[in-house]
Amino acid sequence: MDEFLRYVVQQLVKYPDEAILTHREESGIIIFQLSLRKSDVGRLIGKGGTTINALRELLNAAGEKQGKKVVLEILD
């Protein structure tokens, strides 16, 4: 899941080298934290939040296969 998310983010943002992705697991919940350049945050969120919502849905579907919930946070 980590590699998938990293690949998708790198394709969507203008400065992929500055994207920092970390994750941790707490009681069955996988929490991904993504730090981006401010100008790339809007690109990842998309118009009306459609891009980030679609990405979260894909992560949740992958997490369900493992019996876990997945959360994606974008840090400032």
PDB file of N, CA, C and O in Angstrom:
ATOM      1  N   MET A   1       0.820  -1.183   0.000  1.00  0.00           N
ATOM      2  CA  MET A   1       0.000   0.000   0.000  1.00  0.00           C
ATOM      3  C   MET A   1       0.869   1.254   0.000  1.00  0.00           C
ATOM      4  O   MET A   1       0.539   2.252  -0.640  1.00  0.00           O
ATOM      5  N   ASP A   2       1.969   1.186   0.719  1.00  0.00           N
ATOM      6  CA  ASP A   2       2.891   2.316   0.803  1.00  0.00           C
ATOM      7  C   ASP A   2       3.454   2.662  -0.578  1.00  0.00           C
ATOM      8  O   ASP A   2       3.494   3.833  -0.958  1.00  0.00           O
ATOM      9  N   GLU A   3       3.880   1.665  -1.310  1.00  0.00           N
ATOM     10  CA  GLU A   3       4.449   1.898  -2.647  1.00  0.00           C
ATOM     11  C   GLU A   3       3.405   2.446  -3.602  1.00  0.00           C
ATOM     12  O   GLU A   3       3.704   3.327  -4.408  1.00  0.00           O
ATOM     13  N   PHE A   4       2.182   1.935  -3.521  1.00  0.00           N
ATOM     14  CA  PHE A   4       1.093   2.423  -4.371  1.00  0.00           C
ATOM     15  C   PHE A   4       0.840   3.904  -4.118  1.00  0.00           C
ATOM     16  O   PHE A   4       0.770   4.699  -5.055  1.00  0.00           O
ATOM     17  N   LEU A   5       0.703   4.268  -2.850  1.00  0.00           N
ATOM     18  CA  LEU A   5       0.435   5.661  -2.502  1.00  0.00           C
ATOM     19  C   LEU A   5       1.577   6.567  -2.933  1.00  0.00           C
ATOM     20  O   LEU A   5       1.348   7.651  -3.469  1.00  0.00           O
ATOM     21  N   ARG A   6       2.798   6.127  -2.701  1.00  0.00           N
ATOM     22  CA  ARG A   6       3.967   6.913  -3.097  1.00  0.00           C
ATOM     23  C   ARG A   6       3.968   7.140  -4.613  1.00  0.00           C
ATOM     24  O   ARG A   6       4.242   8.247  -5.075  1.00  0.00           O
ATOM     25  N   TYR A   7       3.664   6.100  -5.378  1.00  0.00           N
ATOM     26  CA  TYR A   7       3.655   6.210  -6.841  1.00  0.00           C
ATOM     27  C   TYR A   7       2.577   7.190  -7.311  1.00  0.00           C
ATOM     28  O   TYR A   7       2.846   8.051  -8.149  1.00  0.00           O
ATOM     29  N   VAL A   8       1.377   7.066  -6.786  1.00  0.00           N
ATOM     30  CA  VAL A   8       0.277   7.940  -7.202  1.00  0.00           C
ATOM     31  C   VAL A   8       0.582   9.398  -6.870  1.00  0.00           C
ATOM     32  O   VAL A   8       0.365  10.285  -7.695  1.00  0.00           O
ATOM     33  N   VAL A   9       1.081   9.643  -5.672  1.00  0.00           N
ATOM     34  CA  VAL A   9       1.396  11.019  -5.267  1.00  0.00           C
ATOM     35  C   VAL A   9       2.466  11.602  -6.179  1.00  0.00           C
ATOM     36  O   VAL A   9       2.362  12.760  -6.586  1.00  0.00           O
ATOM     37  N   GLN A  10       3.485  10.829  -6.505  1.00  0.00           N
ATOM     38  CA  GLN A  10       4.554  11.326  -7.373  1.00  0.00           C
ATOM     39  C   GLN A  10       4.039  11.678  -8.763  1.00  0.00           C
ATOM     40  O   GLN A  10       4.586  12.569  -9.413  1.00  0.00           O
ATOM     41  N   GLN A  11       3.004  10.998  -9.227  1.00  0.00           N
ATOM     42  CA  GLN A  11       2.444  11.292 -10.532  1.00  0.00           C
ATOM     43  C   GLN A  11       1.564  12.548 -10.515  1.00  0.00           C
ATOM     44  O   GLN A  11       1.398  13.204 -11.543  1.00  0.00           O
ATOM     45  N   LEU A  12       1.013  12.873  -9.368  1.00  0.00           N
ATOM     46  CA  LEU A  12       0.069  13.989  -9.284  1.00  0.00           C
ATOM     47  C   LEU A  12       0.708  15.335  -8.948  1.00  0.00           C
ATOM     48  O   LEU A  12       0.185  16.378  -9.341  1.00  0.00           O
ATOM     49  N   VAL A  13       1.812  15.326  -8.238  1.00  0.00           N
ATOM     50  CA  VAL A  13       2.393  16.590  -7.782  1.00  0.00           C
ATOM     51  C   VAL A  13       3.497  17.076  -8.730  1.00  0.00           C
ATOM     52  O   VAL A  13       4.053  16.306  -9.514  1.00  0.00           O
ATOM     53  N   LYS A  14       3.790  18.361  -8.633  1.00  0.00           N
ATOM     54  CA  LYS A  14       4.809  18.960  -9.496  1.00  0.00           C
ATOM     55  C   LYS A  14       6.220  18.735  -8.955  1.00  0.00           C
ATOM     56  O   LYS A  14       7.178  18.659  -9.723  1.00  0.00           O
ATOM     57  N   TYR A  15       6.345  18.629  -7.632  1.00  0.00           N
ATOM     58  CA  TYR A  15       7.651  18.440  -6.997  1.00  0.00           C
ATOM     59  C   TYR A  15       7.657  17.124  -6.203  1.00  0.00           C
ATOM     60  O   TYR A  15       7.607  17.142  -4.973  1.00  0.00           O
ATOM     61  N   PRO A  16       7.718  15.994  -6.902  1.00  0.00           N
ATOM     62  CA  PRO A  16       7.632  14.695  -6.211  1.00  0.00           C
ATOM     63  C   PRO A  16       8.800  14.417  -5.277  1.00  0.00           C
ATOM     64  O   PRO A  16       8.658  13.646  -4.328  1.00  0.00           O
ATOM     65  N   ASP A  17       9.955  15.031  -5.531  1.00  0.00           N
ATOM     66  CA  ASP A  17      11.113  14.794  -4.666  1.00  0.00           C
ATOM     67  C   ASP A  17      10.933  15.393  -3.276  1.00  0.00           C
ATOM     68  O   ASP A  17      11.615  14.997  -2.331  1.00  0.00           O
ATOM     69  N   GLU A  18      10.023  16.341  -3.154  1.00  0.00           N
ATOM     70  CA  GLU A  18       9.788  16.991  -1.870  1.00  0.00           C
ATOM     71  C   GLU A  18       8.659  16.344  -1.080  1.00  0.00           C
ATOM     72  O   GLU A  18       8.394  16.735   0.057  1.00  0.00           O
ATOM     73  N   ALA A  19       7.997  15.366  -1.667  1.00  0.00           N
ATOM     74  CA  ALA A  19       6.905  14.672  -0.985  1.00  0.00           C
ATOM     75  C   ALA A  19       7.497  13.680   0.019  1.00  0.00           C
ATOM     76  O   ALA A  19       8.321  12.837  -0.336  1.00  0.00           O
ATOM     77  N   ILE A  20       7.068  13.795   1.261  1.00  0.00           N
ATOM     78  CA  ILE A  20       7.548  12.911   2.319  1.00  0.00           C
ATOM     79  C   ILE A  20       6.347  12.132   2.855  1.00  0.00           C
ATOM     80  O   ILE A  20       5.390  12.716   3.362  1.00  0.00           O
ATOM     81  N   LEU A  21       6.412  10.811   2.735  1.00  0.00           N
ATOM     82  CA  LEU A  21       5.331   9.947   3.175  1.00  0.00           C
ATOM     83  C   LEU A  21       5.805   9.079   4.337  1.00  0.00           C
ATOM     84  O   LEU A  21       6.812   8.378   4.239  1.00  0.00           O
ATOM     85  N   THR A  22       5.065   9.141   5.424  1.00  0.00           N
ATOM     86  CA  THR A  22       5.348   8.279   6.569  1.00  0.00           C
ATOM     87  C   THR A  22       4.059   7.565   6.944  1.00  0.00           C
ATOM     88  O   THR A  22       2.963   8.010   6.606  1.00  0.00           O
ATOM     89  N   HIS A  23       4.207   6.464   7.639  1.00  0.00           N
ATOM     90  CA  HIS A  23       3.013   5.763   8.125  1.00  0.00           C
ATOM     91  C   HIS A  23       3.306   5.076   9.449  1.00  0.00           C
ATOM     92  O   HIS A  23       4.446   4.761   9.790  1.00  0.00           O
ATOM     93  N   ARG A  24       2.220   4.863  10.172  1.00  0.00           N
ATOM     94  CA  ARG A  24       2.294   4.132  11.426  1.00  0.00           C
ATOM     95  C   ARG A  24       0.987   3.366  11.598  1.00  0.00           C
ATOM     96  O   ARG A  24      -0.015   3.678  10.953  1.00  0.00           O
ATOM     97  N   GLU A  25       1.003   2.382  12.452  1.00  0.00           N
ATOM     98  CA  GLU A  25      -0.191   1.588  12.691  1.00  0.00           C
ATOM     99  C   GLU A  25      -0.550   1.647  14.168  1.00  0.00           C
ATOM    100  O   GLU A  25       0.289   1.436  15.044  1.00  0.00           O
ATOM    101  N   GLU A  26      -1.817   1.940  14.417  1.00  0.00           N
ATOM    102  CA  GLU A  26      -2.315   2.027  15.788  1.00  0.00           C
ATOM    103  C   GLU A  26      -3.629   1.275  15.874  1.00  0.00           C
ATOM    104  O   GLU A  26      -4.612   1.658  15.240  1.00  0.00           O
ATOM    105  N   SER A  27      -3.650   0.221  16.644  1.00  0.00           N
ATOM    106  CA  SER A  27      -4.845  -0.601  16.900  1.00  0.00           C
ATOM    107  C   SER A  27      -5.703  -0.839  15.650  1.00  0.00           C
ATOM    108  O   SER A  27      -6.888  -0.508  15.617  1.00  0.00           O
ATOM    109  N   GLY A  28      -5.081  -1.412  14.643  1.00  0.00           N
ATOM    110  CA  GLY A  28      -5.796  -1.806  13.430  1.00  0.00           C
ATOM    111  C   GLY A  28      -6.046  -0.689  12.435  1.00  0.00           C
ATOM    112  O   GLY A  28      -6.746  -0.892  11.443  1.00  0.00           O
ATOM    113  N   ILE A  29      -5.487   0.487  12.681  1.00  0.00           N
ATOM    114  CA  ILE A  29      -5.657   1.622  11.775  1.00  0.00           C
ATOM    115  C   ILE A  29      -4.282   2.002  11.239  1.00  0.00           C
ATOM    116  O   ILE A  29      -3.352   2.250  12.006  1.00  0.00           O
ATOM    117  N   ILE A  30      -4.166   2.043   9.926  1.00  0.00           N
ATOM    118  CA  ILE A  30      -2.929   2.491   9.290  1.00  0.00           C
ATOM    119  C   ILE A  30      -3.086   3.974   8.989  1.00  0.00           C
ATOM    120  O   ILE A  30      -4.008   4.379   8.281  1.00  0.00           O
ATOM    121  N   ILE A  31      -2.186   4.774   9.528  1.00  0.00           N
ATOM    122  CA  ILE A  31      -2.246   6.229   9.339  1.00  0.00           C
ATOM    123  C   ILE A  31      -1.075   6.653   8.463  1.00  0.00           C
ATOM    124  O   ILE A  31       0.087   6.525   8.848  1.00  0.00           O
ATOM    125  N   PHE A  32      -1.404   7.161   7.278  1.00  0.00           N
ATOM    126  CA  PHE A  32      -0.398   7.706   6.370  1.00  0.00           C
ATOM    127  C   PHE A  32      -0.379   9.215   6.562  1.00  0.00           C
ATOM    128  O   PHE A  32      -1.428   9.858   6.599  1.00  0.00           O
ATOM    129  N   GLN A  33       0.819   9.773   6.683  1.00  0.00           N
ATOM    130  CA  GLN A  33       0.977  11.217   6.772  1.00  0.00           C
ATOM    131  C   GLN A  33       1.827  11.675   5.598  1.00  0.00           C
ATOM    132  O   GLN A  33       2.911  11.146   5.352  1.00  0.00           O
ATOM    133  N   LEU A  34       1.322  12.655   4.887  1.00  0.00           N
ATOM    134  CA  LEU A  34       1.969  13.132   3.674  1.00  0.00           C
ATOM    135  C   LEU A  34       2.297  14.604   3.823  1.00  0.00           C
ATOM    136  O   LEU A  34       1.425  15.426   4.107  1.00  0.00           O
ATOM    137  N   SER A  35       3.565  14.925   3.628  1.00  0.00           N
ATOM    138  CA  SER A  35       4.019  16.305   3.688  1.00  0.00           C
ATOM    139  C   SER A  35       4.416  16.723   2.275  1.00  0.00           C
ATOM    140  O   SER A  35       5.227  16.063   1.625  1.00  0.00           O
ATOM    141  N   LEU A  36       3.837  17.823   1.813  1.00  0.00           N
ATOM    142  CA  LEU A  36       4.069  18.308   0.447  1.00  0.00           C
ATOM    143  C   LEU A  36       4.425  19.782   0.458  1.00  0.00           C
ATOM    144  O   LEU A  36       4.214  20.485   1.446  1.00  0.00           O
ATOM    145  N   ARG A  37       4.974  20.239  -0.671  1.00  0.00           N
ATOM    146  CA  ARG A  37       5.162  21.670  -0.879  1.00  0.00           C
ATOM    147  C   ARG A  37       3.762  22.297  -0.945  1.00  0.00           C
ATOM    148  O   ARG A  37       2.833  21.690  -1.477  1.00  0.00           O
ATOM    149  N   LYS A  38       3.623  23.483  -0.417  1.00  0.00           N
ATOM    150  CA  LYS A  38       2.295  24.120  -0.366  1.00  0.00           C
ATOM    151  C   LYS A  38       1.612  24.191  -1.729  1.00  0.00           C
ATOM    152  O   LYS A  38       0.396  24.018  -1.819  1.00  0.00           O
ATOM    153  N   SER A  39       2.371  24.442  -2.778  1.00  0.00           N
ATOM    154  CA  SER A  39       1.767  24.542  -4.105  1.00  0.00           C
ATOM    155  C   SER A  39       1.258  23.189  -4.604  1.00  0.00           C
ATOM    156  O   SER A  39       0.401  23.144  -5.486  1.00  0.00           O
ATOM    157  N   ASP A  40       1.767  22.099  -4.059  1.00  0.00           N
ATOM    158  CA  ASP A  40       1.329  20.770  -4.478  1.00  0.00           C
ATOM    159  C   ASP A  40       0.113  20.267  -3.715  1.00  0.00           C
ATOM    160  O   ASP A  40      -0.553  19.328  -4.154  1.00  0.00           O
ATOM    161  N   VAL A  41      -0.180  20.882  -2.581  1.00  0.00           N
ATOM    162  CA  VAL A  41      -1.315  20.432  -1.779  1.00  0.00           C
ATOM    163  C   VAL A  41      -2.606  20.556  -2.581  1.00  0.00           C
ATOM    164  O   VAL A  41      -3.422  19.634  -2.588  1.00  0.00           O
ATOM    165  N   GLY A  42      -2.794  21.676  -3.249  1.00  0.00           N
ATOM    166  CA  GLY A  42      -3.992  21.887  -4.064  1.00  0.00           C
ATOM    167  C   GLY A  42      -4.096  20.889  -5.205  1.00  0.00           C
ATOM    168  O   GLY A  42      -5.193  20.446  -5.545  1.00  0.00           O
ATOM    169  N   ARG A  43      -2.975  20.537  -5.792  1.00  0.00           N
ATOM    170  CA  ARG A  43      -2.971  19.548  -6.868  1.00  0.00           C
ATOM    171  C   ARG A  43      -3.449  18.193  -6.358  1.00  0.00           C
ATOM    172  O   ARG A  43      -4.193  17.493  -7.046  1.00  0.00           O
ATOM    173  N   LEU A  44      -3.026  17.828  -5.164  1.00  0.00           N
ATOM    174  CA  LEU A  44      -3.403  16.530  -4.616  1.00  0.00           C
ATOM    175  C   LEU A  44      -4.856  16.516  -4.153  1.00  0.00           C
ATOM    176  O   LEU A  44      -5.541  15.503  -4.292  1.00  0.00           O
ATOM    177  N   ILE A  45      -5.322  17.621  -3.611  1.00  0.00           N
ATOM    178  CA  ILE A  45      -6.709  17.679  -3.154  1.00  0.00           C
ATOM    179  C   ILE A  45      -7.663  17.681  -4.341  1.00  0.00           C
ATOM    180  O   ILE A  45      -8.688  17.002  -4.311  1.00  0.00           O
ATOM    181  N   GLY A  46      -7.342  18.426  -5.370  1.00  0.00           N
ATOM    182  CA  GLY A  46      -8.186  18.470  -6.557  1.00  0.00           C
ATOM    183  C   GLY A  46      -9.390  19.380  -6.355  1.00  0.00           C
ATOM    184  O   GLY A  46      -9.660  19.850  -5.250  1.00  0.00           O
ATOM    185  N   LYS A  47     -10.092  19.612  -7.434  1.00  0.00           N
ATOM    186  CA  LYS A  47     -11.245  20.505  -7.411  1.00  0.00           C
ATOM    187  C   LYS A  47     -12.361  19.893  -6.562  1.00  0.00           C
ATOM    188  O   LYS A  47     -12.865  18.809  -6.854  1.00  0.00           O
ATOM    189  N   GLY A  48     -12.723  20.605  -5.522  1.00  0.00           N
ATOM    190  CA  GLY A  48     -13.770  20.120  -4.633  1.00  0.00           C
ATOM    191  C   GLY A  48     -13.369  18.901  -3.819  1.00  0.00           C
ATOM    192  O   GLY A  48     -14.229  18.243  -3.234  1.00  0.00           O
ATOM    193  N   GLY A  49     -12.083  18.589  -3.770  1.00  0.00           N
ATOM    194  CA  GLY A  49     -11.613  17.455  -2.994  1.00  0.00           C
ATOM    195  C   GLY A  49     -11.774  16.110  -3.679  1.00  0.00           C
ATOM    196  O   GLY A  49     -11.624  15.066  -3.043  1.00  0.00           O
ATOM    197  N   THR A  50     -12.079  16.127  -4.974  1.00  0.00           N
ATOM    198  CA  THR A  50     -12.350  14.867  -5.667  1.00  0.00           C
ATOM    199  C   THR A  50     -11.143  13.944  -5.747  1.00  0.00           C
ATOM    200  O   THR A  50     -11.281  12.729  -5.606  1.00  0.00           O
ATOM    201  N   THR A  51      -9.965  14.507  -5.971  1.00  0.00           N
ATOM    202  CA  THR A  51      -8.774  13.670  -6.118  1.00  0.00           C
ATOM    203  C   THR A  51      -8.408  13.003  -4.797  1.00  0.00           C
ATOM    204  O   THR A  51      -8.167  11.797  -4.759  1.00  0.00           O
ATOM    205  N   ILE A  52      -8.366  13.767  -3.726  1.00  0.00           N
ATOM    206  CA  ILE A  52      -7.993  13.201  -2.428  1.00  0.00           C
ATOM    207  C   ILE A  52      -9.046  12.209  -1.955  1.00  0.00           C
ATOM    208  O   ILE A  52      -8.706  11.194  -1.348  1.00  0.00           O
ATOM    209  N   ASN A  53     -10.319  12.486  -2.222  1.00  0.00           N
ATOM    210  CA  ASN A  53     -11.372  11.550  -1.820  1.00  0.00           C
ATOM    211  C   ASN A  53     -11.258  10.234  -2.577  1.00  0.00           C
ATOM    212  O   ASN A  53     -11.448   9.166  -1.995  1.00  0.00           O
ATOM    213  N   ALA A  54     -10.953  10.301  -3.862  1.00  0.00           N
ATOM    214  CA  ALA A  54     -10.778   9.079  -4.652  1.00  0.00           C
ATOM    215  C   ALA A  54      -9.581   8.283  -4.140  1.00  0.00           C
ATOM    216  O   ALA A  54      -9.646   7.057  -4.044  1.00  0.00           O
ATOM    217  N   LEU A  55      -8.513   8.958  -3.819  1.00  0.00           N
ATOM    218  CA  LEU A  55      -7.322   8.296  -3.299  1.00  0.00           C
ATOM    219  C   LEU A  55      -7.605   7.637  -1.952  1.00  0.00           C
ATOM    220  O   LEU A  55      -7.144   6.525  -1.696  1.00  0.00           O
ATOM    221  N   ARG A  56      -8.351   8.308  -1.102  1.00  0.00           N
ATOM    222  CA  ARG A  56      -8.720   7.726   0.196  1.00  0.00           C
ATOM    223  C   ARG A  56      -9.619   6.505   0.023  1.00  0.00           C
ATOM    224  O   ARG A  56      -9.494   5.533   0.768  1.00  0.00           O
ATOM    225  N   GLU A  57     -10.517   6.547  -0.947  1.00  0.00           N
ATOM    226  CA  GLU A  57     -11.384   5.393  -1.217  1.00  0.00           C
ATOM    227  C   GLU A  57     -10.563   4.192  -1.669  1.00  0.00           C
ATOM    228  O   GLU A  57     -10.820   3.067  -1.240  1.00  0.00           O
ATOM    229  N   LEU A  58      -9.585   4.420  -2.525  1.00  0.00           N
ATOM    230  CA  LEU A  58      -8.719   3.323  -2.975  1.00  0.00           C
ATOM    231  C   LEU A  58      -7.918   2.740  -1.811  1.00  0.00           C
ATOM    232  O   LEU A  58      -7.769   1.523  -1.706  1.00  0.00           O
ATOM    233  N   LEU A  59      -7.408   3.598  -0.949  1.00  0.00           N
ATOM    234  CA  LEU A  59      -6.659   3.122   0.211  1.00  0.00           C
ATOM    235  C   LEU A  59      -7.556   2.333   1.160  1.00  0.00           C
ATOM    236  O   LEU A  59      -7.138   1.314   1.711  1.00  0.00           O
ATOM    237  N   ASN A  60      -8.780   2.800   1.350  1.00  0.00           N
ATOM    238  CA  ASN A  60      -9.707   2.080   2.219  1.00  0.00           C
ATOM    239  C   ASN A  60     -10.064   0.714   1.640  1.00  0.00           C
ATOM    240  O   ASN A  60     -10.190  -0.261   2.381  1.00  0.00           O
ATOM    241  N   ALA A  61     -10.226   0.642   0.327  1.00  0.00           N
ATOM    242  CA  ALA A  61     -10.515  -0.644  -0.306  1.00  0.00           C
ATOM    243  C   ALA A  61      -9.350  -1.610  -0.126  1.00  0.00           C
ATOM    244  O   ALA A  61      -9.558  -2.793   0.142  1.00  0.00           O
ATOM    245  N   ALA A  62      -8.133  -1.113  -0.270  1.00  0.00           N
ATOM    246  CA  ALA A  62      -6.954  -1.960  -0.065  1.00  0.00           C
ATOM    247  C   ALA A  62      -6.834  -2.363   1.396  1.00  0.00           C
ATOM    248  O   ALA A  62      -6.438  -3.490   1.695  1.00  0.00           O
ATOM    249  N   GLY A  63      -7.167  -1.469   2.300  1.00  0.00           N
ATOM    250  CA  GLY A  63      -7.107  -1.768   3.721  1.00  0.00           C
ATOM    251  C   GLY A  63      -8.132  -2.803   4.149  1.00  0.00           C
ATOM    252  O   GLY A  63      -7.858  -3.623   5.026  1.00  0.00           O
ATOM    253  N   GLU A  64      -9.311  -2.773   3.536  1.00  0.00           N
ATOM    254  CA  GLU A  64     -10.347  -3.751   3.862  1.00  0.00           C
ATOM    255  C   GLU A  64      -9.891  -5.168   3.565  1.00  0.00           C
ATOM    256  O   GLU A  64     -10.256  -6.102   4.279  1.00  0.00           O
ATOM    257  N   LYS A  65      -9.097  -5.333   2.520  1.00  0.00           N
ATOM    258  CA  LYS A  65      -8.570  -6.662   2.197  1.00  0.00           C
ATOM    259  C   LYS A  65      -7.686  -7.195   3.317  1.00  0.00           C
ATOM    260  O   LYS A  65      -7.585  -8.405   3.521  1.00  0.00           O
ATOM    261  N   GLN A  66      -7.045  -6.275   4.041  1.00  0.00           N
ATOM    262  CA  GLN A  66      -6.179  -6.655   5.153  1.00  0.00           C
ATOM    263  C   GLN A  66      -6.908  -6.580   6.494  1.00  0.00           C
ATOM    264  O   GLN A  66      -6.331  -6.867   7.544  1.00  0.00           O
ATOM    265  N   GLY A  67      -8.179  -6.194   6.445  1.00  0.00           N
ATOM    266  CA  GLY A  67      -8.956  -6.071   7.673  1.00  0.00           C
ATOM    267  C   GLY A  67      -8.584  -4.856   8.502  1.00  0.00           C
ATOM    268  O   GLY A  67      -8.729  -4.867   9.724  1.00  0.00           O
ATOM    269  N   LYS A  68      -8.103  -3.805   7.844  1.00  0.00           N
ATOM    270  CA  LYS A  68      -7.672  -2.603   8.557  1.00  0.00           C
ATOM    271  C   LYS A  68      -8.309  -1.370   7.942  1.00  0.00           C
ATOM    272  O   LYS A  68      -8.701  -1.366   6.775  1.00  0.00           O
ATOM    273  N   LYS A  69      -8.404  -0.335   8.744  1.00  0.00           N
ATOM    274  CA  LYS A  69      -8.871   0.960   8.278  1.00  0.00           C
ATOM    275  C   LYS A  69      -7.646   1.791   7.921  1.00  0.00           C
ATOM    276  O   LYS A  69      -6.605   1.685   8.570  1.00  0.00           O
ATOM    277  N   VAL A  70      -7.772   2.615   6.891  1.00  0.00           N
ATOM    278  CA  VAL A  70      -6.656   3.444   6.450  1.00  0.00           C
ATOM    279  C   VAL A  70      -7.053   4.917   6.496  1.00  0.00           C
ATOM    280  O   VAL A  70      -8.138   5.294   6.054  1.00  0.00           O
ATOM    281  N   VAL A  71      -6.168   5.737   7.032  1.00  0.00           N
ATOM    282  CA  VAL A  71      -6.375   7.180   7.122  1.00  0.00           C
ATOM    283  C   VAL A  71      -5.227   7.869   6.397  1.00  0.00           C
ATOM    284  O   VAL A  71      -4.065   7.498   6.565  1.00  0.00           O
ATOM    285  N   LEU A  72      -5.554   8.867   5.595  1.00  0.00           N
ATOM    286  CA  LEU A  72      -4.537   9.654   4.902  1.00  0.00           C
ATOM    287  C   LEU A  72      -4.633  11.093   5.373  1.00  0.00           C
ATOM    288  O   LEU A  72      -5.666  11.739   5.200  1.00  0.00           O
ATOM    289  N   GLU A  73      -3.566  11.595   5.963  1.00  0.00           N
ATOM    290  CA  GLU A  73      -3.513  12.979   6.451  1.00  0.00           C
ATOM    291  C   GLU A  73      -2.493  13.752   5.622  1.00  0.00           C
ATOM    292  O   GLU A  73      -1.422  13.240   5.296  1.00  0.00           O
ATOM    293  N   ILE A  74      -2.841  14.982   5.291  1.00  0.00           N
ATOM    294  CA  ILE A  74      -1.904  15.870   4.612  1.00  0.00           C
ATOM    295  C   ILE A  74      -1.435  16.889   5.642  1.00  0.00           C
ATOM    296  O   ILE A  74      -2.235  17.630   6.212  1.00  0.00           O
ATOM    297  N   LEU A  75      -0.123  16.914   5.872  1.00  0.00           N
ATOM    298  CA  LEU A  75       0.449  17.816   6.858  1.00  0.00           C
ATOM    299  C   LEU A  75       0.862  19.126   6.202  1.00  0.00           C
ATOM    300  O   LEU A  75       1.217  19.163   5.023  1.00  0.00           O
ATOM    301  N   ASP A  76       0.809  20.200   6.984  1.00  0.00           N
ATOM    302  CA  ASP A  76       1.262  21.506   6.491  1.00  0.00           C
ATOM    303  C   ASP A  76       2.749  21.636   6.649  1.00  0.00           C
ATOM    304  O   ASP A  76       3.320  22.666   6.291  1.00  0.00           O
TER     305      ASP A  76
END
